[in-house]
């Protein structure tokens, strides 16, 4: 092992080749290429195979990262994919969009020793892309078919992970989703330069070929009731995610030209699919030749600023009320945005949206901030100073995060209990809601979070649904005998 691995002492960290900022600003293709075979093997061999794998502890899915790195270093890629996919339902997606710098790579042992982290995400992507190319990923064929069925509301990462796990156990699975495509925020929220959409479509097709039924354009509460779904299936999972944009509470926020982040991103992604989007065609949601200000410091804000660049904005500025160190978004994404020409105004908060007499956006009054004592999250709290400045803008995008929609109202199910933030309340041991046989997972339970956490929750919920259905089946069998 020592000869094959531990190469970090003589081999430097190297990411796959990244396209130049000048080139990549002109399209929505992913900015990183894939490793060549030799590079992937050598980078995987940098792993120290440490006795306590911190990378695995830093991964919400507890992926067996050292094992598949060693297999990749030995060019045993089919085995590496088997290990990787045993704990992750979509490693090719997580390899692309997980903030590895905050998770597995951020806690890598050799990174802590100053040698530069193993490029875990890029190798994960390489392994899975190779598995797809080689035809190693086959439709699911359960060892036995079960008569019981599960209904899943939401075709985002949490719902898809649960659907796959249940199908592997032989259950009949139907996924209901309000949109016309599967993937949720993977297709409509995340831009193509981070995740090209054929990657998601390939995963959906794989699940369809595995016997999972999808009912798109099916809005629960309008086209079908939650009661109908409960009557149809033995168990139900709610994995709708959170889509209600947090609002900006400053004067002028209702001016023409102020948009929620998801509305802007969804329009851009739909245009990428070739869909007709009226609000883009008439110029409203098109940043071309506009001075764009994005308010927020998370990954969604980074998606917005980089999308605006690709749409041909005249200038793109990101306002964030804390400094760079205290921002919640990925530092890697900030660096990419800076390379692409985005200007960051740190310690800056919106005081008002400025507009013309015709109520058209013309700028943002910005209050300069300073950092005070740490808040409950450990980050320093922003405090206002006496300094303000007016910044010109033709488009303002609010990227302040998301809250849950009012599901008891939307589903016409007042007995569905939610917490004080509007997220669905569950028994965290069973993931069951206040409605018997109805479970919940992902952002609609924990609040807006990472894709990898939605997968974790979906897998856990599916296991609890399996236990519940198996228990009922055993009782029915005993009663019949």
Beta strands, then each sheet from edge to edge (+ up, - down):
strand 1: 149-153
strand 2: 172-176
strand 3: 213-215
strand 4: 235-238
strand 5: 244-245
strand 6: 258-260
strand 7: 291-295
strand 8: 315-319
strand 9: 343-345
strand 10: 348-355
strand 11: 361-374
strand 12: 380-392
strand 13: 395-398
strand 14: 402-403
strand 15: 438-440
sheet 1: 3+ 2+ 1+ 4+ 15+
sheet 2: 5+ 14-
sheet 3: 6+ 13+ 7+ 8+ 9+
sheet 4: 10+ 11- 12+
end
